[in-house]
Every structure is written in structure tokens, then in C-alpha cells.
Amino acid sequence: MPATVDRPFVIHLWEDRTRGEQWIPSYDSKGLALLSDEFLRVASNNAVENGQRIFEFKAVTPGTHCLVFEKRMGWKFTAEDRRVFQIDVANLPGS
């Protein structure tokens, strides 16, 4: 995934909180910074809470950075799912 230093980028992941799912990011804070982490509920049923988890990051340094998301369940020790993103960060043009 391409990115530019000091410019935000967004990652959307589906999450079903009714089942206890929660995406947990893991990354080197020297290269990436988490700006926001929000949940957008899309289900219309009051008993169901699922939707999109929206993570906004900013690249701090140029280079290639690894961003790993693990879908955790509150009662399990291991991840239910895992997503790995390679973030290729370039300097701002003219820098």
C-alpha cells in the first residue's frame, strides 16, 4: 500500500462486536502513528453490533513498514484472523 510521509491513510476492516471481535493493530511507532480508531455501526437491529472499524494512520518516516492487524475474541488467547499490510512510504514531493 503506497503512502506519503505526513499524509494520513485509512484502513477499513469489518468487525462483529456482537461476537466479541476486535481488530488490534501492531506496528513500529517510529515509522507509523495512529491518528484515529473509530467504529461505524452498520446493522439496523438493536441486538446486533457489527460494522466497519476505521483506522487512520500517518506515516512518520519513509521506507517500508509492516502493519499487522489481528482479530481477537475476548475469551481466546490466539487471533481469529490476521491481516498484514506492507506500507511503502515515500517523502513528500520536493523534500
C-alpha positions as CSV (number, residue, x, y, z in Angstrom):
1,M,0.0,0.0,0.0
2,P,1.6,3.3,-1.0
3,A,1.7,6.2,1.4
4,T,3.5,9.6,1.8
5,V,5.3,11.0,4.9
6,D,3.0,13.2,7.0
7,R,-0.1,12.3,4.9
8,P,-2.9,10.3,6.5
9,F,-4.1,7.0,5.1
10,V,-7.1,4.9,6.1
11,I,-7.7,1.1,6.6
12,H,-11.2,-0.3,6.9
13,L,-11.9,-3.7,8.5
14,W,-15.2,-5.4,9.2
15,E,-15.9,-6.2,12.8
16,D,-18.7,-8.0,14.6
17,R,-18.8,-6.8,18.1
18,T,-21.8,-9.0,18.9
19,R,-19.4,-12.0,18.7
20,G,-16.8,-10.1,20.7
21,E,-14.5,-9.4,17.7
22,Q,-11.9,-6.7,17.9
23,W,-9.1,-5.8,15.5
24,I,-5.8,-5.0,17.2
25,P,-3.1,-3.2,15.2
26,S,0.6,-3.9,15.7
27,Y,3.3,-1.6,14.2
28,D,6.5,0.2,14.8
29,S,5.6,3.6,16.2
30,K,8.9,5.1,14.8
31,G,7.5,4.6,11.3
32,L,3.7,4.9,11.7
33,A,1.4,6.9,14.0
34,L,-2.2,6.0,14.8
35,L,-4.3,9.2,14.4
36,S,-7.8,7.7,15.0
37,D,-9.6,4.5,15.6
38,E,-13.4,4.6,15.1
39,F,-16.3,2.1,14.7
40,L,-19.1,2.7,12.2
41,R,-22.1,0.6,13.1
42,V,-24.0,-0.6,10.0
43,A,-26.5,-3.1,11.4
44,S,-30.1,-1.9,11.9
45,N,-31.0,-4.5,14.5
46,N,-30.6,-3.2,18.1
47,A,-29.3,-6.6,19.2
48,V,-26.5,-6.7,16.6
49,E,-23.4,-4.6,16.6
50,N,-21.4,-5.1,13.5
51,G,-19.8,-2.6,11.1
52,Q,-16.6,-1.1,9.9
53,R,-13.6,-0.4,12.1
54,I,-11.8,2.6,10.6
55,F,-8.1,3.1,11.4
56,E,-6.4,6.3,10.3
57,F,-2.6,6.3,10.3
58,K,0.1,8.8,9.4
59,A,3.5,7.7,8.0
60,V,6.3,9.3,10.1
61,T,9.4,8.1,8.2
62,P,10.0,7.0,4.6
63,G,10.7,3.3,3.8
64,T,8.8,0.1,4.1
65,H,6.7,-0.5,7.2
66,C,4.8,-3.6,8.3
67,L,1.3,-3.1,9.8
68,V,-0.4,-6.2,11.3
69,F,-4.0,-6.5,12.4
70,E,-5.2,-9.4,14.5
71,K,-8.9,-10.1,15.0
72,R,-9.1,-11.0,18.7
73,M,-12.0,-12.5,20.6
74,G,-12.2,-11.6,24.3
75,W,-12.1,-15.2,25.6
76,K,-9.4,-16.6,23.2
77,F,-5.6,-16.4,23.6
78,T,-5.0,-16.7,19.8
79,A,-6.1,-14.5,17.0
80,E,-9.1,-15.5,14.9
81,D,-7.8,-13.8,11.8
82,R,-4.8,-11.8,10.7
83,R,-4.2,-9.1,8.1
84,V,-0.7,-7.9,7.1
85,F,-0.2,-4.7,5.2
86,Q,3.1,-3.6,3.7
87,I,3.2,0.2,3.7
88,D,5.6,1.7,1.2
89,V,6.2,5.3,2.3
90,A,7.7,8.0,0.1
91,N,8.8,11.5,1.0
92,L,6.7,14.4,0.1
93,P,7.5,15.7,-3.4
94,G,10.2,18.4,-3.2
95,S,11.5,17.1,0.1
